[in-house]
Amino acid sequence: MSKQELSDEEIKADLLYRLLRKHCWGAKYLPLDTLINWMSKQIRKDGKRIKRCVEELTKEGYVLLHKQGKAIS
């Protein structure tokens, strides 16, 4: 399987969809490293871009970081 070139908006949408599918909202959270590993298998320029998108979603108020930024919900 080849890696895709996705826009930042598509990466953000995929992040939120994965959290929704895993029922990770409120007090339930998912390790950020796990989420990045899952997504980096499908996206070019993987880890840094995904982390930047997570930071943007946090600033916009769509996601919350737990455990000193090591987990996301």
ABEGO torsion letter per residue (X at the ends): XBBBBBBAAAAAAAAAAAAAAAGBBEABBBBAAAAAAAAAAABBGBAAAAAAAAAAAAAAGABBBBGGGABBX
